Amino acid sequence: MMEVKKPRRPRRSYTEEFKAGAVRLVLEEGKTTSQVSLPQFRGHPTCDEG
């Protein structure tokens, strides 16, 4: 039986504004990098997925 592989998703890219906001959350608000990478942040409107 042949194994069916899923096509790879394109790599996500993020705007500079989004990256700066993530860094601010870690440095100024004390969030952990895990907290910042939670799904609620991935769908942020400044995320450029195209």
C-alpha positions as CSV (number, residue, x, y, z in Angstrom):
1,M,0.0,0.0,0.0
2,M,1.4,3.4,-1.0
3,E,1.8,6.1,1.7
4,V,0.1,9.3,0.9
5,K,2.0,12.4,2.0
6,K,0.4,15.7,2.8
7,P,1.7,18.7,0.8
8,R,3.9,21.0,2.8
9,R,2.4,24.2,4.0
10,P,4.2,27.4,2.9
11,R,6.4,28.9,5.6
12,R,4.7,31.7,7.5
13,S,6.1,35.2,7.4
14,Y,5.4,37.9,9.9
15,T,5.6,41.7,9.6
16,E,8.2,43.6,11.5
17,E,5.4,45.2,13.6
18,F,4.2,41.7,14.7
19,K,7.7,40.6,15.6
20,A,8.3,43.8,17.6
21,G,5.1,43.2,19.5
22,A,6.1,39.6,20.3
23,V,9.4,40.8,21.7
24,R,7.7,43.6,23.7
25,L,5.4,41.0,25.3
26,V,8.4,39.0,26.4
27,L,10.6,41.8,27.5
28,E,8.2,44.3,29.0
29,E,5.2,42.2,30.1
30,G,7.0,39.2,31.3
31,K,5.3,36.7,29.0
32,T,7.2,33.5,28.2
33,T,8.1,32.7,24.6
34,S,5.7,29.7,24.8
35,Q,2.9,32.1,25.8
36,V,3.6,34.4,23.0
37,S,3.6,31.5,20.5
38,L,0.1,30.3,21.5
39,P,-2.5,30.1,18.7
40,Q,-4.2,33.3,19.9
41,F,-1.2,35.2,18.8
42,R,-0.6,33.4,15.5
43,G,-3.8,34.6,14.0
44,H,-2.9,38.2,14.8
45,P,-3.9,40.7,12.0
46,T,-0.4,41.9,11.5
47,C,0.7,38.3,10.6
48,D,1.4,38.2,6.8
49,E,0.8,34.7,5.6
50,G,1.1,35.4,1.9
